[in-house]
Amino acid sequence: MLLGALLVLLLLGVTGPASAHAALRATDPEDGTLLKSAPRHLTLTFTESVGLLDDSVRVLDPDGRRLRTGEPQHARGGGDTARVTLPAKLAQGTYTVAWRVVSADSHPVSGAFTFSIGKRSLTTATVDTGPTEDPATKALYNIARYLAYLAVALLIGTATFMAVCRPPDAPVLHKLLKAGWWALLAATLALLVLRAPYETGEGPLGSLGVESLTRTLTSRPGAVLLARLGLLAVAAGYLVRLSGRRQPYGWSGAALAVGLAMTWAAGEHASAGIQVPAAMTSSALHLLATAVWLGGLAALVVTLYGADHPTPATVTRFSRLAFASVTVLVVTGVYQSWRGLGSWDALTGTTYGRLLILKLAAVALLLGAAAVSRRWTARLATADAERETETVVRDRDRERVPEMAGGPPSAEQPPSADVSPPTDPHRRALRRSVLVEAAVGAAVLAVTTILTSTLPGRAQAEAAAGAPVVVGASVTDVPFDVGTPGGRGKVQITLDPGRVGDNSIEALVFGPDGGVAIVPELRISFTLPAKDIGPLDAELTDKGGYWGNSFLNLPIAGTWQMKVTVRTSEVDQVTETRAVVVR
């Protein structure tokens, strides 16, 4: 663990740019730009290859109406681009572009920007980044992902336990293998069906269409899931052949395990960003080590509770196997943490980093439980060795008594049987510690499931650096919630031109239903912490449907803090803050 900490310290000091969810790198036209004539095409460039949906790019005119554009396509020779053809004649004003794509690591990402033609205008279009993730679809999809992790750990871990630790021939272990196979099959099918609505943000029923399933099967994540199903079909034949054997087949089982692990590496964060071959290898080894350790724990629990005479040798072999797995986990985990974080600040400043801290704490607790199990294993082995020695000595003494009396050994004195007392305290303690270890392991898998669906710290930093909040006349949405029924909504703020000197500011308040809302008071102020300037009151006035001021002076370029206070009643109000770049 100390070596792992040292490696993290060294590696985080030599980080470079990378990403593992796609981030918008550039747009043509640029965000907030003012064009003299209408463009013929709209092109978005991302930090990595992206998959396109039927509704990947939506363009709204100054009145909020959606334009008829061409089908989203990749630009020539650019899998990291999305391009649509615009109508021939576009009116003057500010246009809003909302986009949604699927990054190379299979996670959907979205965003929005604006551009203007001829002159800037107050757009009435809500900056909608596309359908948000449907809560039911997201919950079902994440449950299926978690079950898939549990199932593959159970399948690979049990098979490895049987092959390496050579437990007594317990039929229940064969049942455990079959349970893991069926659970993984069900979880994979669920992921395949839910993939389309997960990408588009629809409800679970959105997966019932033939078109949705076809789109999934022809996509990269769908191909990975199909490959997993193919490997499961091979594994089914493997399990049938295994039914009459005590131990699994060696090399064929190992090849299947590696193949299954690679389907996770090809569909998660490792498949995008820097050092993809090394990252995919590390990810596969990390999953295999996790499966061998945690799945083997489940098999050990079943063996300890189900077998009458579990041999200390079996437990000792698993203890050594678990130690080897932990070594692999430390090495691959350090590498993956460096690759996903990119900096020390991301460890505490991003959701990914905080989840990683939670996972490290859970793993530390798991290692503590494993250390307790190792101590009880050693005590059990010592106690059994002493008991066996005592049995041998007692049998030898019994054989000598008749010989000393001058007769043959008595048939009424059979050799003592090596029967472990059912109340063996060492065995009971080992059962309890292994059971705790398995429970904590399940919690680690749960955190891992959430972690693999979270934007890594590197990608979050790159997205924040490449996408300023407000540039030019772009529109910023500031969500708010005063904590009362109907007290949710957002404020859409336009700062024009977003440069040093006089600016106009206009704000629209939207209610929870997406319609324009009337509020008794709206205040906006600006502060420049770097120069200790402000707060400067925007002095908004109610213009009848929106709030505005045509003469807001921002005297210095920099990143200003825009504080928005919304009062929805006589006693209910809330304040939110956003960053504004003034050039």
GUDRENBA-937044 format. One line per field, with one value per residue (C-alpha): residue number from 1; y negated, x, z negated; residue in three letters; chain. Coordinates in steps of 0.25 Angstrom, whole numbers, plus 5000, padded with zeros to 4 digits. Example, Ala and Ser with C-alpha at 12.3 -4.5 7.8 and 13.67 -1.06 7.14 Angstrom:
BEGIN
num	1;2;
py	5018;5004;
px	5049;5055;
pz	4969;4971;
residu	Ala;Ser;
chaine	A;A;
This chain:
BEGIN
num	1;2;3;4;5;6;7;8;9;10;11;12;13;14;15;16;17;18;19;20;21;22;23;24;25;26;27;28;29;30;31;32;33;34;35;36;37;38;39;40;41;42;43;44;45;46;47;48;49;50;51;52;53;54;55;56;57;58;59;60;61;62;63;64;65;66;67;68;69;70;71;72;73;74;75;76;77;78;79;80;81;82;83;84;85;86;87;88;89;90;91;92;93;94;95;96;97;98;99;100;101;102;103;104;105;106;107;108;109;110;111;112;113;114;115;116;117;118;119;120;121;122;123;124;125;126;127;128;129;130;131;132;133;134;135;136;137;138;139;140;141;142;143;144;145;146;147;148;149;150;151;152;153;154;155;156;157;158;159;160;161;162;163;164;165;166;167;168;169;170;171;172;173;174;175;176;177;178;179;180;181;182;183;184;185;186;187;188;189;190;191;192;193;194;195;196;197;198;199;200;201;202;203;204;205;206;207;208;209;210;211;212;213;214;215;216;217;218;219;220;221;222;223;224;225;226;227;228;229;230;231;232;233;234;235;236;237;238;239;240;241;242;243;244;245;246;247;248;249;250;251;252;253;254;255;256;257;258;259;260;261;262;263;264;265;266;267;268;269;270;271;272;273;274;275;276;277;278;279;280;281;282;283;284;285;286;287;288;289;290;291;292;293;294;295;296;297;298;299;300;301;302;303;304;305;306;307;308;309;310;311;312;313;314;315;316;317;318;319;320;321;322;323;324;325;326;327;328;329;330;331;332;333;334;335;336;337;338;339;340;341;342;343;344;345;346;347;348;349;350;351;352;353;354;355;356;357;358;359;360;361;362;363;364;365;366;367;368;369;370;371;372;373;374;375;376;377;378;379;380;381;382;383;384;385;386;387;388;389;390;391;392;393;394;395;396;397;398;399;400;401;402;403;404;405;406;407;408;409;410;411;412;413;414;415;416;417;418;419;420;421;422;423;424;425;426;427;428;429;430;431;432;433;434;435;436;437;438;439;440;441;442;443;444;445;446;447;448;449;450;451;452;453;454;455;456;457;458;459;460;461;462;463;464;465;466;467;468;469;470;471;472;473;474;475;476;477;478;479;480;481;482;483;484;485;486;487;488;489;490;491;492;493;494;495;496;497;498;499;500;501;502;503;504;505;506;507;508;509;510;511;512;513;514;515;516;517;518;519;520;521;522;523;524;525;526;527;528;529;530;531;532;533;534;535;536;537;538;539;540;541;542;543;544;545;546;547;548;549;550;551;552;553;554;555;556;557;558;559;560;561;562;563;564;565;566;567;568;569;570;571;572;573;574;575;576;577;578;579;580;581;582;583;
py	5000;4991;4994;4991;4977;4974;4978;4969;4957;4959;4961;4950;4941;4944;4943;4939;4936;4947;4950;4962;4956;4948;4933;4922;4917;4907;4902;4896;4886;4883;4881;4867;4863;4852;4856;4846;4858;4871;4883;4895;4906;4907;4915;4920;4925;4934;4939;4953;4962;4961;4968;4960;4962;4958;4946;4942;4928;4919;4904;4894;4881;4867;4870;4884;4892;4904;4904;4915;4919;4931;4944;4943;4949;4949;4939;4946;4954;4949;4959;4949;4939;4937;4929;4925;4917;4904;4898;4889;4876;4873;4860;4850;4853;4863;4878;4888;4902;4913;4926;4940;4951;4964;4964;4975;4981;4983;4972;4961;4946;4933;4918;4906;4893;4881;4873;4861;4856;4841;4837;4842;4844;4848;4863;4869;4883;4890;4896;4911;4920;4931;4941;4943;4957;4963;4967;4980;4984;4979;4987;5000;4999;4997;5008;5017;5012;5016;5029;5032;5028;5038;5049;5048;5048;5060;5068;5065;5065;5079;5085;5080;5085;5099;5100;5094;5097;5111;5111;5124;5128;5119;5120;5106;5100;5105;5098;5085;5086;5088;5076;5067;5071;5069;5056;5050;5055;5048;5035;5034;5036;5025;5016;5019;5015;5003;4997;4989;4982;4979;4972;4964;4961;4968;4976;4991;4993;4986;4999;5007;5002;5010;4998;4995;5010;5009;4996;5003;5015;5007;4998;5000;5003;5013;5020;5022;5027;5037;5042;5044;5052;5061;5063;5067;5077;5084;5083;5091;5103;5102;5103;5115;5122;5118;5125;5138;5132;5127;5116;5107;5108;5100;5092;5092;5086;5076;5072;5070;5062;5052;5051;5047;5037;5031;5028;5019;5012;5010;5003;4994;4983;4991;4991;4976;4965;4967;4981;4989;5002;5001;4996;5007;5018;5011;5011;5025;5030;5021;5028;5042;5039;5034;5046;5056;5049;5046;5057;5067;5061;5065;5079;5080;5075;5086;5096;5092;5093;5105;5115;5123;5124;5112;5115;5104;5106;5101;5088;5086;5087;5077;5068;5068;5066;5054;5048;5049;5043;5031;5029;5028;5019;5009;5008;5006;4998;4988;4987;4985;4975;4966;4968;4964;4952;4945;4936;4935;4925;4934;4944;4935;4925;4935;4945;4956;4952;4953;4966;4971;4967;4975;4987;4986;4986;4998;5005;5002;5007;5020;5022;5020;5031;5040;5038;5043;5055;5058;5059;5068;5076;5078;5081;5092;5098;5098;5104;5115;5118;5120;5128;5137;5139;5142;5153;5159;5160;5165;5176;5180;5181;5190;5199;5201;5205;5219;5221;5219;5229;5239;5239;5234;5220;5221;5220;5212;5200;5194;5183;5169;5162;5148;5141;5126;5122;5116;5105;5102;5087;5084;5089;5081;5068;5071;5072;5059;5051;5057;5054;5039;5039;5043;5033;5022;5027;5026;5011;5009;5014;5004;4992;4997;4998;4983;4979;4985;4977;4964;4954;4955;4943;4942;4941;4931;4922;4922;4920;4908;4902;4904;4899;4885;4882;4869;4864;4853;4853;4868;4872;4877;4885;4884;4894;4891;4897;4890;4903;4901;4907;4901;4893;4899;4894;4887;4873;4871;4860;4853;4844;4836;4835;4840;4831;4820;4807;4806;4818;4821;4832;4839;4850;4859;4868;4881;4889;4904;4907;4900;4888;4873;4870;4857;4854;4842;4840;4843;4838;4840;4835;4837;4838;4840;4847;4846;4831;4829;4822;4822;4826;4818;4818;4821;4812;4820;4815;4823;4821;4829;4843;4842;4834;4826;4814;4808;4801;4811;4806;4817;4810;4821;4834;4847;4857;4850;4857;4855;4856;4858;4856;4861;4857;4866;4860;4851;4860;4870;4867;4874;4869;4877;4873;4875;4871;4861;4859;4844;4841;
px	5000;5012;5018;5004;5003;5018;5014;5002;5010;5020;5010;5001;5013;5015;5001;4997;4985;4975;4960;4951;4937;4936;4938;4934;4947;4943;4931;4929;4923;4930;4922;4916;4922;4915;4914;4912;4905;4899;4908;4904;4909;4910;4922;4925;4939;4941;4953;4951;4942;4928;4915;4904;4889;4877;4875;4890;4889;4877;4877;4867;4864;4863;4848;4851;4846;4854;4861;4860;4875;4882;4884;4896;4909;4924;4932;4941;4952;4948;4941;4942;4933;4918;4913;4899;4895;4887;4875;4879;4873;4874;4868;4877;4878;4884;4883;4883;4890;4887;4896;4896;4906;4911;4926;4936;4935;4919;4914;4905;4909;4902;4903;4899;4905;4900;4904;4898;4895;4895;4892;4890;4876;4870;4867;4854;4859;4862;4877;4873;4884;4875;4867;4872;4875;4861;4862;4855;4864;4877;4873;4870;4883;4892;4885;4888;4902;4904;4898;4907;4919;4914;4911;4925;4932;4924;4926;4941;4944;4937;4944;4957;4955;4951;4963;4974;4969;4964;4953;4945;4936;4924;4912;4908;4920;4915;4902;4909;4916;4902;4896;4907;4905;4890;4892;4902;4893;4881;4889;4895;4882;4876;4888;4886;4871;4873;4884;4876;4867;4880;4887;4875;4869;4856;4848;4850;4838;4847;4854;4843;4844;4851;4858;4864;4869;4875;4882;4888;4893;4900;4907;4920;4914;4904;4915;4923;4910;4908;4922;4919;4907;4916;4926;4915;4910;4923;4924;4910;4917;4929;4920;4912;4926;4930;4918;4925;4938;4943;4952;4950;4958;4971;4975;4961;4955;4966;4964;4949;4951;4961;4951;4939;4948;4952;4937;4937;4951;4945;4933;4937;4947;4959;4955;4956;4967;4982;4990;4978;4985;4991;4979;4970;4980;4981;4966;4964;4975;4968;4954;4960;4968;4955;4947;4957;4957;4943;4937;4946;4942;4927;4932;4940;4928;4920;4931;4933;4918;4914;4925;4926;4942;4947;4962;4972;4980;4968;4967;4982;4983;4972;4979;4991;4982;4975;4989;4993;4980;4982;4996;4990;4979;4989;4997;4986;4978;4989;4990;4976;4974;4985;4979;4965;4969;4981;4983;4982;4972;4963;4963;4955;4949;4942;4931;4940;4951;4942;4936;4950;4953;4941;4945;4959;4953;4944;4956;4964;4953;4953;4968;4966;4955;4965;4976;4967;4963;4978;4981;4969;4974;4988;4982;4973;4984;4992;4981;4978;4993;4994;4981;4987;5000;4992;4984;4996;5003;4990;4988;5003;5002;4989;4997;5008;4999;4995;5010;5015;5005;5010;4998;4993;4986;4972;4961;4953;4963;4962;4971;4965;4958;4962;4949;4949;4939;4927;4929;4943;4945;4956;4946;4934;4943;4948;4934;4930;4942;4941;4926;4929;4940;4930;4919;4930;4934;4920;4920;4933;4926;4915;4924;4932;4919;4916;4930;4931;4919;4924;4932;4947;4954;4963;4951;4944;4955;4957;4942;4942;4955;4949;4935;4934;4921;4918;4925;4919;4904;4903;4892;4894;4884;4884;4875;4869;4861;4855;4850;4835;4825;4826;4839;4848;4852;4864;4868;4873;4883;4889;4901;4904;4915;4922;4934;4940;4932;4917;4908;4893;4888;4875;4869;4857;4851;4845;4837;4837;4828;4838;4829;4832;4830;4827;4835;4833;4848;4861;4875;4888;4902;4916;4929;4943;4951;4964;4964;4955;4944;4930;4919;4914;4898;4893;4881;4871;4857;4844;4842;4829;4832;4847;4857;4868;4877;4884;4896;4904;4918;4929;4942;4952;4954;4954;4946;4935;4925;4911;4902;4887;4876;4862;4850;4838;4829;4829;4838;4844;4857;4870;4883;4892;4906;4912;4925;4925;4937;4938;4949;
pz	5000;4997;5011;5017;5010;5015;5029;5029;5024;5035;5046;5043;5044;5058;5064;5078;5085;5087;5086;5084;5087;5099;5097;5108;5113;5123;5132;5146;5144;5131;5118;5117;5131;5139;5154;5166;5174;5171;5171;5179;5169;5154;5149;5135;5131;5119;5111;5116;5125;5123;5127;5133;5130;5140;5131;5128;5133;5132;5136;5131;5138;5130;5128;5122;5134;5138;5152;5162;5163;5170;5163;5153;5159;5157;5164;5175;5168;5154;5145;5134;5141;5143;5155;5160;5172;5169;5178;5189;5183;5169;5163;5155;5140;5129;5132;5121;5123;5114;5116;5110;5114;5109;5105;5108;5094;5097;5088;5094;5092;5096;5097;5104;5110;5118;5131;5137;5152;5155;5141;5128;5122;5109;5112;5106;5108;5095;5096;5095;5096;5101;5093;5079;5073;5070;5055;5057;5069;5062;5049;5057;5066;5053;5046;5058;5059;5044;5045;5057;5048;5037;5047;5054;5041;5036;5049;5051;5036;5033;5045;5041;5026;5031;5040;5031;5016;5019;5009;5005;5016;5012;5022;5017;5024;5037;5034;5031;5045;5052;5043;5048;5062;5062;5055;5065;5076;5071;5067;5081;5088;5079;5083;5098;5097;5089;5097;5107;5097;5088;5099;5104;5090;5092;5082;5082;5092;5102;5104;5109;5123;5134;5139;5125;5124;5138;5134;5122;5129;5139;5129;5122;5108;5115;5122;5108;5102;5113;5112;5097;5101;5110;5099;5090;5100;5101;5085;5085;5092;5083;5071;5077;5079;5065;5058;5055;5051;5038;5044;5056;5069;5067;5080;5087;5074;5073;5088;5085;5073;5080;5092;5082;5075;5089;5092;5080;5084;5098;5093;5081;5078;5083;5097;5099;5095;5094;5094;5099;5101;5087;5081;5086;5082;5068;5067;5071;5061;5050;5053;5053;5040;5034;5038;5033;5020;5017;5025;5018;5005;5008;5012;4999;4991;4997;4994;4980;4977;4986;4984;4972;4973;4981;4981;4976;4988;4997;4988;4988;5003;5005;4995;5004;5017;5010;5007;5021;5026;5016;5022;5036;5031;5025;5037;5047;5038;5036;5051;5054;5043;5049;5063;5058;5049;5055;5043;5028;5029;5036;5024;5016;5026;5035;5033;5039;5029;5017;5021;5023;5009;5004;5012;5006;4992;4995;5000;4988;4980;4988;4987;4972;4972;4981;4971;4960;4969;4971;4956;4954;4965;4959;4946;4952;4959;4947;4938;4949;4950;4935;4934;4945;4938;4925;4933;4938;4925;4918;4929;4927;4912;4914;4923;4913;4901;4906;4911;4897;4892;4902;4911;4924;4925;4920;4930;4919;4921;4935;4939;4935;4946;4949;4947;4945;4934;4939;4929;4933;4929;4940;4951;4946;4945;4960;4965;4959;4964;4978;4978;4974;4985;4995;4991;4992;5005;5010;5006;5013;5026;5024;5023;5035;5043;5040;5042;5056;5060;5055;5063;5060;5054;5066;5075;5066;5065;5080;5083;5073;5080;5094;5091;5084;5078;5085;5097;5105;5106;5102;5092;5078;5071;5055;5049;5035;5025;5013;5006;5007;5017;5030;5026;5036;5049;5056;5061;5075;5075;5088;5087;5099;5104;5092;5093;5085;5085;5087;5088;5088;5079;5081;5073;5074;5063;5066;5056;5054;5066;5075;5078;5075;5060;5053;5041;5031;5031;5039;5035;5042;5037;5042;5034;5039;5028;5034;5034;5022;5030;5027;5025;5037;5037;5051;5047;5054;5057;5060;5075;5076;5078;5076;5067;5073;5073;5086;5078;5070;5069;5066;5066;5066;5073;5065;5059;5052;5042;5046;5033;5037;5026;5029;5020;5023;5012;5000;4992;5002;5009;5013;5018;5029;5034;5048;5054;5066;5075;5079;5090;
residu	Met;Leu;Leu;Gly;Ala;Leu;Leu;Val;Leu;Leu;Leu;Leu;Gly;Val;Thr;Gly;Pro;Ala;Ser;Ala;His;Ala;Ala;Leu;Arg;Ala;Thr;Asp;Pro;Glu;Asp;Gly;Thr;Leu;Leu;Lys;Ser;Ala;Pro;Arg;His;Leu;Thr;Leu;Thr;Phe;Thr;Glu;Ser;Val;Gly;Leu;Leu;Asp;Asp;Ser;Val;Arg;Val;Leu;Asp;Pro;Asp;Gly;Arg;Arg;Leu;Arg;Thr;Gly;Glu;Pro;Gln;His;Ala;Arg;Gly;Gly;Gly;Asp;Thr;Ala;Arg;Val;Thr;Leu;Pro;Ala;Lys;Leu;Ala;Gln;Gly;Thr;Tyr;Thr;Val;Ala;Trp;Arg;Val;Val;Ser;Ala;Asp;Ser;His;Pro;Val;Ser;Gly;Ala;Phe;Thr;Phe;Ser;Ile;Gly;Lys;Arg;Ser;Leu;Thr;Thr;Ala;Thr;Val;Asp;Thr;Gly;Pro;Thr;Glu;Asp;Pro;Ala;Thr;Lys;Ala;Leu;Tyr;Asn;Ile;Ala;Arg;Tyr;Leu;Ala;Tyr;Leu;Ala;Val;Ala;Leu;Leu;Ile;Gly;Thr;Ala;Thr;Phe;Met;Ala;Val;Cys;Arg;Pro;Pro;Asp;Ala;Pro;Val;Leu;His;Lys;Leu;Leu;Lys;Ala;Gly;Trp;Trp;Ala;Leu;Leu;Ala;Ala;Thr;Leu;Ala;Leu;Leu;Val;Leu;Arg;Ala;Pro;Tyr;Glu;Thr;Gly;Glu;Gly;Pro;Leu;Gly;Ser;Leu;Gly;Val;Glu;Ser;Leu;Thr;Arg;Thr;Leu;Thr;Ser;Arg;Pro;Gly;Ala;Val;Leu;Leu;Ala;Arg;Leu;Gly;Leu;Leu;Ala;Val;Ala;Ala;Gly;Tyr;Leu;Val;Arg;Leu;Ser;Gly;Arg;Arg;Gln;Pro;Tyr;Gly;Trp;Ser;Gly;Ala;Ala;Leu;Ala;Val;Gly;Leu;Ala;Met;Thr;Trp;Ala;Ala;Gly;Glu;His;Ala;Ser;Ala;Gly;Ile;Gln;Val;Pro;Ala;Ala;Met;Thr;Ser;Ser;Ala;Leu;His;Leu;Leu;Ala;Thr;Ala;Val;Trp;Leu;Gly;Gly;Leu;Ala;Ala;Leu;Val;Val;Thr;Leu;Tyr;Gly;Ala;Asp;His;Pro;Thr;Pro;Ala;Thr;Val;Thr;Arg;Phe;Ser;Arg;Leu;Ala;Phe;Ala;Ser;Val;Thr;Val;Leu;Val;Val;Thr;Gly;Val;Tyr;Gln;Ser;Trp;Arg;Gly;Leu;Gly;Ser;Trp;Asp;Ala;Leu;Thr;Gly;Thr;Thr;Tyr;Gly;Arg;Leu;Leu;Ile;Leu;Lys;Leu;Ala;Ala;Val;Ala;Leu;Leu;Leu;Gly;Ala;Ala;Ala;Val;Ser;Arg;Arg;Trp;Thr;Ala;Arg;Leu;Ala;Thr;Ala;Asp;Ala;Glu;Arg;Glu;Thr;Glu;Thr;Val;Val;Arg;Asp;Arg;Asp;Arg;Glu;Arg;Val;Pro;Glu;Met;Ala;Gly;Gly;Pro;Pro;Ser;Ala;Glu;Gln;Pro;Pro;Ser;Ala;Asp;Val;Ser;Pro;Pro;Thr;Asp;Pro;His;Arg;Arg;Ala;Leu;Arg;Arg;Ser;Val;Leu;Val;Glu;Ala;Ala;Val;Gly;Ala;Ala;Val;Leu;Ala;Val;Thr;Thr;Ile;Leu;Thr;Ser;Thr;Leu;Pro;Gly;Arg;Ala;Gln;Ala;Glu;Ala;Ala;Ala;Gly;Ala;Pro;Val;Val;Val;Gly;Ala;Ser;Val;Thr;Asp;Val;Pro;Phe;Asp;Val;Gly;Thr;Pro;Gly;Gly;Arg;Gly;Lys;Val;Gln;Ile;Thr;Leu;Asp;Pro;Gly;Arg;Val;Gly;Asp;Asn;Ser;Ile;Glu;Ala;Leu;Val;Phe;Gly;Pro;Asp;Gly;Gly;Val;Ala;Ile;Val;Pro;Glu;Leu;Arg;Ile;Ser;Phe;Thr;Leu;Pro;Ala;Lys;Asp;Ile;Gly;Pro;Leu;Asp;Ala;Glu;Leu;Thr;Asp;Lys;Gly;Gly;Tyr;Trp;Gly;Asn;Ser;Phe;Leu;Asn;Leu;Pro;Ile;Ala;Gly;Thr;Trp;Gln;Met;Lys;Val;Thr;Val;Arg;Thr;Ser;Glu;Val;Asp;Gln;Val;Thr;Glu;Thr;Arg;Ala;Val;Val;Val;Arg;
chaine	A;A;A;A;A;A;A;A;A;A;A;A;A;A;A;A;A;A;A;A;A;A;A;A;A;A;A;A;A;A;A;A;A;A;A;A;A;A;A;A;A;A;A;A;A;A;A;A;A;A;A;A;A;A;A;A;A;A;A;A;A;A;A;A;A;A;A;A;A;A;A;A;A;A;A;A;A;A;A;A;A;A;A;A;A;A;A;A;A;A;A;A;A;A;A;A;A;A;A;A;A;A;A;A;A;A;A;A;A;A;A;A;A;A;A;A;A;A;A;A;A;A;A;A;A;A;A;A;A;A;A;A;A;A;A;A;A;A;A;A;A;A;A;A;A;A;A;A;A;A;A;A;A;A;A;A;A;A;A;A;A;A;A;A;A;A;A;A;A;A;A;A;A;A;A;A;A;A;A;A;A;A;A;A;A;A;A;A;A;A;A;A;A;A;A;A;A;A;A;A;A;A;A;A;A;A;A;A;A;A;A;A;A;A;A;A;A;A;A;A;A;A;A;A;A;A;A;A;A;A;A;A;A;A;A;A;A;A;A;A;A;A;A;A;A;A;A;A;A;A;A;A;A;A;A;A;A;A;A;A;A;A;A;A;A;A;A;A;A;A;A;A;A;A;A;A;A;A;A;A;A;A;A;A;A;A;A;A;A;A;A;A;A;A;A;A;A;A;A;A;A;A;A;A;A;A;A;A;A;A;A;A;A;A;A;A;A;A;A;A;A;A;A;A;A;A;A;A;A;A;A;A;A;A;A;A;A;A;A;A;A;A;A;A;A;A;A;A;A;A;A;A;A;A;A;A;A;A;A;A;A;A;A;A;A;A;A;A;A;A;A;A;A;A;A;A;A;A;A;A;A;A;A;A;A;A;A;A;A;A;A;A;A;A;A;A;A;A;A;A;A;A;A;A;A;A;A;A;A;A;A;A;A;A;A;A;A;A;A;A;A;A;A;A;A;A;A;A;A;A;A;A;A;A;A;A;A;A;A;A;A;A;A;A;A;A;A;A;A;A;A;A;A;A;A;A;A;A;A;A;A;A;A;A;A;A;A;A;A;A;A;A;A;A;A;A;A;A;A;A;A;A;A;A;A;A;A;A;A;A;A;A;A;A;A;A;A;A;A;A;A;A;A;A;A;A;A;A;A;A;A;A;A;A;A;A;A;A;A;A;A;A;A;A;A;A;A;A;A;A;A;A;A;A;A;A;A;A;A;A;A;A;A;A;A;A;A;A;A;A;A;A;A;A;A;A;A;A;A;A;A;A;A;A;A;A;A;A;A;A;A;A;A;A;A;A;A;A;A;A;A;A;A;
